[in-house]
Amino acid sequence: MPPLPPFETDTQCPPPGRYLLTWDDVRDSLVLSEAFNKSATRPALWKELEVHRAMTECLTGSVSRMWLAGSFVSGKLHPSDVDVTYLLEADVYRAIPEGGDVEDLDNLMDREWCIRNGMRIDAYVLSLPATVDFRDLGVTGAMTPEDAEVFQLLGLYDEIWRRCREGNGRRRGYVEVSP
């Protein structure tokens, strides 16, 4: 996969867009690269993200993709946390059992709970669309009923991750991890 492009000088973020990287690419680009070898936080944040991801996968069965954004996906030498959205296949999302697993997953997606448990992770979990054939999206009745809301949420989070905190209409890129 192509590497993460250089950060823009005015935002210290990747240029606007979503960049597909492997898990190892993310580690190599945002933790182990020469630019970050003096970071006081990146190695520990990476370990916390690894634990958080493993816990999420344990509770859900699998994670299809992840979106990473925020200061961790920037030129900031000492980011304070990792912003992550876990994307689950629709059948996996719907199959999350009621009871303890749902409560545990809710805890993993609660920033304050994560901090209390030694993980500086700001996490969200979203379903991917159940409609897999792109041609079905424009056919009345072919898209599953839940998919309209799924697409709206995916669009909302895509928009959130592309915005710069400082505002002024500036945009940034973020990373999609294909595990």
C-alpha positions as CSV (number, residue, x, y, z in Angstrom):
1,M,0.0,0.0,0.0
2,P,1.2,3.5,-0.6
3,P,2.7,5.2,2.5
4,L,1.0,8.0,4.3
5,P,1.7,11.2,2.4
6,P,3.8,14.0,4.1
7,F,1.9,16.2,6.5
8,E,0.9,19.6,5.3
9,T,2.8,22.5,6.9
10,D,-0.2,24.6,7.9
11,T,-2.2,21.8,9.6
12,Q,0.5,19.2,10.4
13,C,-2.0,16.7,9.2
14,P,-2.1,14.5,6.1
15,P,-3.6,16.2,3.0
16,P,-7.4,15.9,2.8
17,G,-8.5,12.4,2.1
18,R,-8.7,8.9,3.5
19,Y,-5.5,6.9,3.3
20,L,-5.6,3.1,3.3
21,L,-2.8,1.6,5.3
22,T,-2.1,-1.8,6.9
23,W,-1.7,-2.1,10.7
24,D,2.1,-2.4,10.2
25,D,2.1,0.7,7.9
26,V,0.4,2.7,10.6
27,R,3.0,1.5,13.2
28,D,5.9,2.2,10.9
29,S,4.5,5.7,9.8
30,L,3.2,7.0,13.1
31,V,5.2,5.3,15.8
32,L,8.5,4.0,14.5
33,S,9.4,6.6,11.8
34,E,12.5,8.8,12.4
35,A,10.2,11.8,12.7
36,F,8.7,10.4,15.9
37,N,11.6,8.5,17.5
38,K,11.8,11.1,20.3
39,S,8.1,11.0,21.1
40,A,7.3,10.5,24.7
41,T,3.7,9.3,24.0
42,R,3.5,7.5,20.7
43,P,5.0,4.1,21.7
44,A,2.7,3.9,24.8
45,L,-0.4,5.1,22.8
46,W,0.4,2.4,20.2
47,K,0.4,-0.3,22.9
48,E,-2.8,1.0,24.4
49,L,-4.4,1.0,20.9
50,E,-3.2,-2.6,20.4
51,V,-4.9,-3.7,23.6
52,H,-8.0,-1.7,22.9
53,R,-8.3,-3.2,19.4
54,A,-7.8,-6.7,20.8
55,M,-10.5,-6.2,23.4
56,T,-12.9,-4.8,20.8
57,E,-12.2,-7.8,18.5
58,C,-12.7,-10.2,21.4
59,L,-16.1,-8.7,22.2
60,T,-17.4,-8.3,18.6
61,G,-15.7,-11.3,16.9
62,S,-14.0,-9.2,14.3
63,V,-13.3,-5.7,13.1
64,S,-13.5,-5.1,9.4
65,R,-11.7,-1.8,9.2
66,M,-10.7,1.1,11.4
67,W,-10.5,4.8,11.0
68,L,-7.7,6.6,12.8
69,A,-7.6,10.4,13.2
70,G,-6.8,13.3,15.5
71,S,-3.4,14.2,16.9
72,F,-2.1,10.7,16.6
73,V,-2.5,11.0,12.8
74,S,-0.6,14.3,12.6
75,G,2.9,15.6,12.9
76,K,2.4,16.3,16.6
77,L,5.4,14.8,18.4
78,H,3.6,14.0,21.6
79,P,-0.1,13.3,20.9
80,S,-2.3,12.9,23.9
81,D,-4.7,10.2,22.6
82,V,-5.8,8.1,19.7
83,D,-9.1,8.7,17.9
84,V,-10.5,5.5,16.4
85,T,-13.7,4.3,14.8
86,Y,-14.2,0.6,14.5
87,L,-16.2,-0.5,11.4
88,L,-18.0,-3.8,11.7
89,E,-19.7,-5.8,9.0
90,A,-23.5,-5.5,9.4
91,D,-24.0,-9.1,10.5
92,V,-21.2,-8.8,13.1
93,Y,-22.7,-5.6,14.4
94,R,-26.2,-7.1,14.7
95,A,-24.9,-10.2,16.3
96,I,-23.2,-8.5,19.3
97,P,-24.9,-10.4,22.1
98,E,-27.1,-8.6,24.6
99,G,-26.0,-8.3,28.2
100,G,-22.4,-8.3,29.5
101,D,-20.7,-8.0,26.1
102,V,-22.8,-5.0,25.1
103,E,-22.0,-3.3,28.4
104,D,-18.3,-4.2,28.0
105,L,-18.3,-2.8,24.4
106,D,-20.0,0.4,25.7
107,N,-17.3,0.7,28.3
108,L,-14.6,0.4,25.6
109,M,-16.3,3.2,23.6
110,D,-16.4,5.4,26.7
111,R,-13.4,7.8,26.8
112,E,-13.5,8.2,30.6
113,W,-13.7,4.5,31.2
114,C,-10.7,4.0,28.9
115,I,-8.7,6.6,30.7
116,R,-9.5,5.1,34.1
117,N,-8.3,1.8,32.7
118,G,-5.0,3.1,31.3
119,M,-6.0,3.6,27.6
120,R,-5.9,7.1,26.1
121,I,-8.4,6.0,23.4
122,D,-11.4,8.0,22.1
123,A,-13.3,5.2,20.3
124,Y,-16.5,4.7,18.4
125,V,-18.1,1.6,16.7
126,L,-20.2,1.7,13.6
127,S,-21.9,-0.8,11.4
128,L,-21.0,-1.1,7.7
129,P,-23.9,-1.3,5.3
130,A,-25.6,-4.7,4.8
131,T,-26.1,-3.8,1.1
132,V,-22.9,-5.1,-0.5
133,D,-23.6,-4.7,-4.2
134,F,-23.2,-1.1,-5.1
135,R,-25.7,-1.5,-8.0
136,D,-28.4,-2.2,-5.4
137,L,-28.1,1.2,-3.8
138,G,-30.0,3.0,-6.5
139,V,-32.7,0.4,-6.9
140,T,-35.8,1.1,-4.9
141,G,-36.3,-1.5,-2.2
142,A,-33.0,-3.2,-2.9
143,M,-31.1,-1.5,-0.1
144,T,-31.7,-2.9,3.3
145,P,-33.9,-0.7,5.5
146,E,-31.2,0.0,8.1
147,D,-28.7,1.1,5.5
148,A,-30.0,4.6,5.1
149,E,-29.1,5.3,8.8
150,V,-25.8,3.4,8.4
151,F,-24.7,5.5,5.5
152,Q,-25.7,8.7,7.3
153,L,-23.6,7.8,10.3
154,L,-20.6,6.8,8.1
155,G,-20.9,10.1,6.4
156,L,-21.1,12.0,9.7
157,Y,-17.9,10.3,11.0
158,D,-16.1,10.8,7.7
159,E,-16.9,14.5,7.9
160,I,-15.9,14.7,11.6
161,W,-12.5,13.1,10.9
162,R,-11.8,15.3,7.9
163,R,-12.2,18.6,9.9
164,C,-9.4,20.4,11.5
165,R,-9.9,21.3,15.2
166,E,-9.0,24.9,14.5
167,G,-11.8,25.2,12.0
168,N,-11.6,27.9,9.3
169,G,-12.9,25.4,6.8
170,R,-9.5,23.6,6.8
171,R,-9.6,19.9,6.0
172,R,-7.3,17.1,7.0
173,G,-6.7,13.5,6.0
174,Y,-7.1,10.4,8.1
175,V,-6.2,6.8,8.0
176,E,-8.3,3.7,7.2
177,V,-6.7,0.6,8.6
178,S,-7.3,-2.7,6.8
179,P,-6.5,-5.3,9.4
